[in-house]
Amino acid sequence: FVEGRLENCQVLVGIAINNEPVAGAIGIPFPNGGLVDDDGEVVGPTVLHGIAEVGTGILEGSTPLKRGPFPLEKHCDGISYPRPHICTGDSTAPVMTAATQALKQRY
């Protein structure tokens, strides 16, 4: 955000019950990299949500993302759409190492 890369700003919320993940939401306040589109029209946020064993969706009225289709499992071919980029900074926390390894194995 500070560097002006608004398209990369996200808010992630996860919900767990008894240490088991059950739901989550991702808010992308600037899905097109700013507050207006190429035509000068105001662009609203994108909100994606998911519930374990139910599915995922996009909140009604959200701005559709122009980057990559979802779900990634079906559209992550590495050619038309690149594989996820994993960036964890310089953290040495065991949870970050485990998450990075899980992503590398999956994709």
URQUI-V189093 format. One record per backbone hydrogen bond with DSSP energy under -0.5 kcal/mol. NH is the residue of the N-H (numbers start at 1). CO is the residue of the C=O. E is the energy in kcal/mol with one decimal. If there is no record, write none. Layout:
NH/CO/E
NH/CO/E
This chain:
4/1/-1.5
6/4/-1.5
8/5/-1.8
9/6/-1.8
11/27/-2.4
13/25/-2.6
15/23/-3.1
17/20/-2.5
20/17/-1.3
22/15/-3.2
23/15/-1.6
24/50/-2.2
25/13/-2.4
26/48/-2.6
27/11/-2.9
28/26/-0.5
28/46/-3.2
29/27/-0.6
31/28/-0.6
33/30/-2.0
37/41/-2.5
40/37/-1.9
43/35/-2.8
44/42/-0.5
46/28/-2.3
48/26/-2.5
49/57/-2.6
50/24/-2.3
51/55/-2.5
52/22/-2.7
54/51/-2.3
55/51/-2.3
57/49/-2.3
59/47/-3.2
62/59/-2.3
63/45/-1.8
68/66/-0.6
74/71/-1.0
75/71/-1.0
76/72/-1.5
77/75/-1.2
78/81/-2.0
86/84/-0.6
87/85/-0.6
91/88/-1.2
96/93/-0.7
97/93/-1.9
98/94/-2.5
99/95/-2.3
100/96/-2.4
101/97/-2.3
102/98/-2.3
103/99/-2.2
104/100/-2.3
105/101/-2.2
106/102/-2.0
107/103/-2.7
